[in-house]
Amino acid sequence: MEQLEGIQKQIETERARLNQMEEQYGRLDPGVIRQSRRLDELINEYLKAEISSKQLDSKS
């Protein structure tokens, strides 16, 4: 669970950064797009960790 919480905090931080960058530079700025992809990667990482955690819990 600690892993999920850590990733969740990273997601919140990166989402806030994305929102700030979007306001400053606009949606089509290459840096904003990179940040959006970074956020997508973190969300995917979180979902994979969540699935793994649930699978481990169901085996116990």
MODELLER restraints for C-alpha pairs under 7 A, 6 or more apart:
rsr = mdl.restraints
at = mdl.atoms
rsr.add(forms.Gaussian(group=physical.xy_distance, feature=features.Distance(at['CA:4:A'], at['CA:46:A']), mean=6.26, stdev=0.5))
rsr.add(forms.Gaussian(group=physical.xy_distance, feature=features.Distance(at['CA:4:A'], at['CA:49:A']), mean=6.66, stdev=0.5))
rsr.add(forms.Gaussian(group=physical.xy_distance, feature=features.Distance(at['CA:4:A'], at['CA:50:A']), mean=6.82, stdev=0.5))
rsr.add(forms.Gaussian(group=physical.xy_distance, feature=features.Distance(at['CA:7:A'], at['CA:42:A']), mean=6.94, stdev=0.5))
rsr.add(forms.Gaussian(group=physical.xy_distance, feature=features.Distance(at['CA:7:A'], at['CA:46:A']), mean=6.06, stdev=0.5))
rsr.add(forms.Gaussian(group=physical.xy_distance, feature=features.Distance(at['CA:11:A'], at['CA:39:A']), mean=6.39, stdev=0.5))
rsr.add(forms.Gaussian(group=physical.xy_distance, feature=features.Distance(at['CA:11:A'], at['CA:42:A']), mean=6.23, stdev=0.5))
rsr.add(forms.Gaussian(group=physical.xy_distance, feature=features.Distance(at['CA:11:A'], at['CA:43:A']), mean=6.84, stdev=0.5))
rsr.add(forms.Gaussian(group=physical.xy_distance, feature=features.Distance(at['CA:14:A'], at['CA:39:A']), mean=6.11, stdev=0.5))
rsr.add(forms.Gaussian(group=physical.xy_distance, feature=features.Distance(at['CA:15:A'], at['CA:39:A']), mean=6.59, stdev=0.5))
rsr.add(forms.Gaussian(group=physical.xy_distance, feature=features.Distance(at['CA:18:A'], at['CA:32:A']), mean=6.45, stdev=0.5))
rsr.add(forms.Gaussian(group=physical.xy_distance, feature=features.Distance(at['CA:18:A'], at['CA:35:A']), mean=5.96, stdev=0.5))
rsr.add(forms.Gaussian(group=physical.xy_distance, feature=features.Distance(at['CA:18:A'], at['CA:36:A']), mean=6.51, stdev=0.5))
rsr.add(forms.Gaussian(group=physical.xy_distance, feature=features.Distance(at['CA:21:A'], at['CA:32:A']), mean=6.05, stdev=0.5))
rsr.add(forms.Gaussian(group=physical.xy_distance, feature=features.Distance(at['CA:22:A'], at['CA:32:A']), mean=6.09, stdev=0.5))
